Amino acid sequence: MLRRYRNCIGPQVRRLRMEKTLTQDQFAARLQLAGLHSLDRVAVAKVESQIRSVFDYEIVIIAAELGVEPEKLLPSIRSLKSDLDDLIAGER
């Protein structure tokens, strides 16, 4: 059975957030101050769990708040290929 992923950046967001020792609440507050007003703690949890889609402009702000370039949030091609069917099957 396919898993239904809506984004491919969730695991990297979680890993980088935890490396910075930020809670989801703290990270959500930073994102809201940066202009992403709809990203509260629940939305951050959903992004990290890959059950919320992420807009391209959100990726740029998320990366900036984590102190990395946006491409650092993207998985390797090997990882992406193994999850590609699940990502494509994800609900829109």
C-alpha contacts under 8 A as a table, 3 or more apart, distances in Angstrom:
res1	aa1	res2	aa2	distance
2	L	85	D	7.74
2	L	86	D	5.61
2	L	89	A	7.59
3	R	86	D	5.49
3	R	90	G	7.67
4	R	51	I	7.50
4	R	86	D	5.61
4	R	87	L	6.51
4	R	89	A	6.19
4	R	90	G	4.33
4	R	91	E	6.73
5	Y	8	C	7.39
5	Y	50	Q	5.35
5	Y	51	I	5.82
5	Y	86	D	5.96
5	Y	87	L	4.91
5	Y	88	I	7.97
5	Y	89	A	7.55
5	Y	90	G	4.95
5	Y	91	E	7.68
6	R	50	Q	5.52
6	R	51	I	5.30
6	R	52	R	5.64
6	R	53	S	4.88
6	R	54	V	7.86
6	R	87	L	6.09
6	R	90	G	5.27
6	R	91	E	6.67
6	R	92	R	7.31
7	N	10	G	6.60
7	N	47	V	7.33
7	N	50	Q	5.25
7	N	51	I	7.16
7	N	52	R	6.83
7	N	53	S	5.40
7	N	54	V	6.42
7	N	87	L	6.87
8	C	11	P	7.56
8	C	50	Q	6.81
8	C	74	L	6.74
8	C	75	P	6.83
8	C	80	L	7.52
8	C	87	L	7.40
9	I	12	Q	5.50
9	I	13	V	6.15
9	I	47	V	7.77
9	I	48	E	7.48
9	I	50	Q	7.51
9	I	73	L	5.37
9	I	74	L	5.53
9	I	75	P	6.83
10	G	13	V	5.11
10	G	14	R	6.23
10	G	47	V	5.31
10	G	48	E	3.81
10	G	49	S	5.94
10	G	50	Q	5.25
11	P	14	R	5.19
11	P	15	R	6.15
11	P	48	E	5.80
11	P	49	S	7.35
11	P	50	Q	7.81
12	Q	15	R	5.05
12	Q	16	L	6.04
12	Q	48	E	7.97
12	Q	72	K	7.90
12	Q	73	L	5.44
12	Q	74	L	7.37
12	Q	75	P	7.56
13	V	16	L	5.31
13	V	17	R	5.96
13	V	48	E	6.21
13	V	62	I	7.96
13	V	73	L	6.53
14	R	17	R	5.15
14	R	18	M	6.07
14	R	48	E	5.57
15	R	18	M	5.25
15	R	19	E	6.16
16	L	19	E	4.98
16	L	20	K	6.38
16	L	66	L	6.61
17	R	20	K	5.22
17	R	21	T	6.39
17	R	22	L	5.60
17	R	23	T	7.50
17	R	24	Q	7.93
17	R	27	F	7.29
17	R	66	L	6.65
18	M	21	T	4.69
18	M	22	L	5.79
18	M	23	T	7.34
19	E	22	L	7.72
20	K	66	L	7.76
22	L	25	D	7.90
22	L	26	Q	5.78
22	L	27	F	5.98
23	T	26	Q	5.12
23	T	27	F	6.16
24	Q	27	F	5.10
24	Q	28	A	5.94
24	Q	41	R	5.45
24	Q	44	V	6.44
24	Q	45	A	6.98
25	D	28	A	5.09
25	D	29	A	6.16
25	D	40	D	7.29
25	D	41	R	5.03
26	Q	29	A	5.13
26	Q	30	R	6.41
27	F	30	R	5.11
27	F	31	L	6.25
27	F	41	R	7.81
27	F	44	V	7.93
28	A	31	L	5.02
28	A	32	Q	6.11
28	A	39	L	5.97
28	A	40	D	5.07
28	A	41	R	5.37
28	A	44	V	6.44
29	A	32	Q	5.10
29	A	33	L	6.19
29	A	40	D	7.19
30	R	33	L	5.11
30	R	34	A	6.19
30	R	65	E	7.00
31	L	34	A	4.95
31	L	35	G	6.46
31	L	36	L	5.42
31	L	37	H	7.28
31	L	39	L	6.72
31	L	61	I	7.26
31	L	62	I	6.85
31	L	65	E	6.91
32	Q	35	G	5.13
32	Q	36	L	4.66
32	Q	37	H	4.49
32	Q	38	S	7.24
32	Q	39	L	6.44
32	Q	40	D	7.41
33	L	36	L	7.20
33	L	37	H	7.50
34	A	61	I	7.18
34	A	65	E	8.00
36	L	39	L	5.75
36	L	58	E	7.22
36	L	61	I	7.85
37	H	40	D	7.37
38	S	43	A	7.57
39	L	42	V	7.60
39	L	43	A	5.13
39	L	44	V	6.17
40	D	43	A	5.24
40	D	44	V	6.26
41	R	44	V	5.08
41	R	45	A	6.19
42	V	45	A	5.07
42	V	46	K	6.24
43	A	46	K	4.99
43	A	47	V	6.17
43	A	52	R	7.28
44	V	47	V	5.08
44	V	48	E	6.16
45	A	48	E	5.12
45	A	49	S	6.06
46	K	49	S	4.95
46	K	50	Q	6.00
46	K	51	I	5.17
46	K	52	R	5.21
47	V	50	Q	4.96
47	V	51	I	6.07
47	V	52	R	5.00
47	V	53	S	6.95
47	V	54	V	7.18
48	E	51	I	7.79
49	S	52	R	7.74
50	Q	53	S	7.37
53	S	92	R	7.73
54	V	58	E	6.24
54	V	59	I	6.76
55	F	58	E	5.15
55	F	59	I	6.50
56	D	59	I	5.14
56	D	60	V	6.64
57	Y	60	V	5.21
57	Y	61	I	6.51
58	E	61	I	5.18
58	E	62	I	5.92
59	I	62	I	5.08
59	I	63	A	5.99
59	I	70	P	6.32
59	I	73	L	7.91
60	V	63	A	5.25
60	V	64	A	6.22
60	V	69	E	7.75
60	V	70	P	5.52
61	I	64	A	5.03
61	I	65	E	6.17
62	I	65	E	5.22
62	I	66	L	6.26
62	I	70	P	7.97
63	A	66	L	5.03
63	A	67	G	6.10
63	A	68	V	5.19
63	A	69	E	5.78
63	A	70	P	5.09
63	A	72	K	7.76
63	A	73	L	6.97
64	A	67	G	4.95
64	A	68	V	5.86
64	A	69	E	6.77
64	A	70	P	7.55
65	E	68	V	7.78
68	V	72	K	6.35
69	E	72	K	5.62
69	E	73	L	7.69
70	P	73	L	5.64
70	P	74	L	7.42
71	E	74	L	5.32
72	K	75	P	7.75
75	P	79	S	6.05
75	P	80	L	5.93
76	S	79	S	5.25
76	S	80	L	6.08
77	I	80	L	4.96
77	I	81	K	5.97
78	R	81	K	5.30
78	R	82	S	6.50
79	S	82	S	5.33
79	S	83	D	6.56
80	L	83	D	5.23
80	L	84	L	5.68
81	K	84	L	5.00
81	K	85	D	7.98
82	S	85	D	7.63
83	D	86	D	5.40
83	D	87	L	6.20
84	L	87	L	5.03
84	L	88	I	6.08
85	D	88	I	5.15
85	D	89	A	6.10
86	D	89	A	5.08
86	D	90	G	6.21
87	L	90	G	5.16
